[in-house]
């Protein structure tokens, strides 16, 4: 999760469900929902290659097959869903379930198309972007684009991540990731218009002088 500070409206009495917590469950979560993976290799691949298992303590962990959630309507007050929506086959049905079990309140986070453009993780099935003005989440399946034709380029950039060159994303999180806290259900819409999925150019901010100078020094030293 890149923007935990955006989770601001969980009340003390709220019962919180977290879906797909990976290896880092949110401390406020009361229960967890995990997909029943076919193998440990699939599970590791879906969480970005992280080998460490999550420590759920004594909190309950529920499993499902990717369809209907195993909960009653409004069983939870808030649902955390960080870096999951880009993995699911049908984002509309998935979010219908999120709204059904969580009273329409929660937090959603995902990588933007800019991040996918660089790295193109094959377990990420969609480009995703929230329209804050119209209150609609739009998505475009990767399979509906020519994007896979550039896989050799994305594979090259993936090598940079393996070697720790994640500075670009780490220092420009808002340009590569998005987090949305919501208090009611919103519309979900499949689109074929890439321009509706691109983050605003205002998110590109000048590098701070001190960081720029330090970077120049590192470059000169070959670090």
C-alpha positions in Angstrom: 0.0 0.0 0.0 1.5 3.3 -1.1 -1.0 5.8 0.5 -2.1 4.5 3.9 -2.6 8.1 5.0 -5.7 8.2 2.7 -7.5 5.8 5.0 -9.1 8.3 7.4 -12.7 7.3 8.0 -12.5 4.0 9.8 -14.4 4.4 13.1 -13.4 2.6 16.3 -16.5 0.3 16.2 -16.2 -0.5 12.5 -15.6 -4.1 11.4 -13.0 -4.1 8.7 -12.5 -6.6 5.9 -9.2 -6.6 3.9 -9.1 -8.4 0.5 -5.8 -9.8 -0.7 -3.5 -8.3 1.9 -0.4 -10.0 0.5 2.4 -10.1 3.0 1.5 -6.8 4.7 -2.0 -6.9 6.3 -3.4 -3.5 7.4 -3.2 -3.2 11.2 -6.9 -2.1 11.4 -8.3 -5.1 9.5 -10.4 -7.5 11.5 -10.8 -10.2 8.9 -9.2 -11.2 5.6 -10.4 -12.6 2.3 -7.9 -14.6 0.2 -8.2 -16.3 -3.2 -7.8 -20.0 -3.2 -4.7 -20.4 -5.4 -4.0 -23.5 -7.3 -0.4 -23.5 -6.1 2.1 -21.6 -3.9 3.8 -20.4 -7.1 0.6 -18.8 -8.2 0.2 -17.1 -4.9 3.7 -15.7 -4.9 3.3 -14.5 -8.5 0.1 -12.7 -7.7 1.7 -10.8 -4.8 4.6 -9.6 -6.9 7.1 -12.3 -6.1 7.2 -11.7 -2.3 8.0 -14.9 -0.6 7.1 -14.0 3.0 3.6 -15.0 4.2 1.4 -12.6 6.0 1.1 -12.7 9.8 -2.6 -12.6 10.5 -2.3 -13.3 14.2 -5.5 -14.7 15.5 -7.7 -12.8 13.0 -9.9 -15.0 10.7 -8.8 -15.6 7.1 -11.6 -16.6 4.7 -11.0 -18.1 1.2 -13.1 -17.9 -2.0 -12.9 -19.1 -5.6 -13.0 -15.6 -7.2 -16.8 -15.3 -7.4 -19.2 -14.4 -4.7 -17.7 -13.5 -1.4 -18.5 -15.9 1.5 -20.2 -13.2 3.6 -23.7 -11.8 4.2 -24.9 -8.4 3.0 -23.4 -5.5 5.0 -21.4 -7.9 7.2 -18.6 -5.4 7.3 -18.5 -1.6 7.8 -15.4 -1.0 5.7 -13.4 -2.9 3.0 -9.7 -2.4 2.2 -8.7 -3.6 -1.3 -5.2 -2.6 -2.1 -3.6 -3.8 -5.4 -6.2 -6.4 -6.1 -8.6 -4.9 -8.7 -6.0 -5.1 -11.5 -5.8 -8.8 -10.9 -9.4 -9.8 -11.1 -11.1 -11.1 -14.2 -14.3 -9.0 -13.9 -13.8 -5.7 -12.0 -17.5 -4.8 -12.1 -18.7 -8.1 -10.4 -15.8 -7.9 -8.0 -16.7 -4.3 -6.9 -20.4 -5.3 -6.7 -19.3 -7.8 -4.0 -17.1 -5.2 -2.3 -20.1 -2.9 -2.0 -22.5 -5.7 -1.0 -20.5 -6.9 2.0 -19.1 -3.6 3.1 -22.0 -1.1 3.2 -20.3 0.8 0.4 -17.4 2.2 2.4 -13.8 1.4 1.9 -10.4 2.0 0.3 -9.2 1.0 -3.2 -5.6 1.3 -4.5 -4.0 0.1 -7.7 -1.2 0.9 -10.2 -1.9 3.4 -12.9 -1.3 2.8 -16.7 2.0 4.7 -16.4 3.3 1.9 -14.1 2.0 -0.8 -16.3 3.6 0.9 -19.3 7.0 0.5 -17.8 6.8 -2.9 -16.2 3.6 -4.7 -17.5 3.3 -7.4 -14.9 1.5 -10.3 -16.5 -0.7 -11.0 -13.5 -2.2 -7.5 -13.9 -5.1 -7.9 -16.3 -6.3 -4.3 -16.6 -5.4 -0.6 -16.8 -7.4 1.2 -14.1 -8.2 4.8 -13.3 -10.8 6.6 -11.1 -12.6 9.7 -12.5 -13.1 11.8 -9.3 -15.4 14.3 -11.0 -17.9 11.7 -12.4 -17.3 9.2 -9.6 -16.6 6.3 -11.9 -13.9 3.7 -12.0 -12.8 2.9 -15.6 -10.8 -0.1 -16.7 -9.4 -1.4 -19.9 -8.4 -5.1 -20.3 -4.8 -5.3 -21.5 -5.9 -8.1 -23.9 -8.0 -5.5 -25.8 -4.9 -3.5 -26.7 -1.7 -3.9 -28.6 0.2 -3.4 -25.4 1.6 -7.0 -25.3 3.6 -6.3 -28.4 5.9 -4.2 -26.3 6.6 -7.0 -23.8 10.3 -7.1 -24.7 10.6 -3.4 -23.6 8.7 -4.0 -20.4 10.8 -7.1 -19.6 13.9 -4.8 -19.8 12.4 -2.3 -17.3 11.5 -5.2 -15.1 15.2 -6.0 -14.8 15.7 -2.5 -13.4 13.2 -3.3 -10.6 15.0 -6.5 -9.8 18.2 -4.5 -9.4 16.7 -1.9 -7.1 16.1 0.9 -9.6 12.7 1.9 -8.4 13.6 5.5 -7.7 11.3 6.9 -10.4 8.2 5.3 -8.9 9.2 5.8 -5.3 9.7 9.5 -5.7 6.6 10.0 -7.9 4.0 7.8 -6.3 1.0 9.8 -7.4 2.1 9.5 -11.0 2.2 5.7 -10.9 -0.3 4.7 -8.3 -3.7 5.8 -7.1 -5.7 5.4 -3.9 -9.4 6.2 -3.4 -11.3 6.2 -0.1 -15.0 6.0 -0.8 -18.1 6.4 1.4 -20.7 5.0 -1.0 -20.8 2.7 -4.1 -19.6 4.2 -7.4 -20.0 3.3 -11.0 -17.6 0.9 -12.8 -17.2 1.3 -16.5 -15.2 -0.6 -19.2 -13.6 1.8 -21.6 -11.5 1.6 -24.8 -10.2 5.2 -24.5 -6.6 5.2 -23.2 -6.7 9.0 -22.6 -9.3 8.4 -19.8 -6.8 6.2 -18.0 -3.8 8.6 -18.0 -3.0 10.5 -14.8 -3.1 14.3 -15.0 0.1 16.1 -16.1 -0.1 18.3 -13.0 1.2 15.3 -11.0 4.6 15.9 -12.7 6.3 18.2 -10.3 9.8 19.7 -10.5 12.5 17.9 -8.5 13.4 19.7 -5.3 16.7 21.5 -5.5 18.4 19.5 -2.8 17.4 16.2 -4.3 18.5 17.4 -7.7 21.9 18.3 -6.4 22.3 15.1 -4.5 21.3 13.1 -7.6 23.9 15.0 -9.6 26.6 14.2 -7.1 25.6 10.5 -7.1 25.7 10.5 -10.9 29.2 12.0 -11.0 30.4 9.4 -8.5 28.8 6.6 -10.5 26.6 5.5 -7.5 
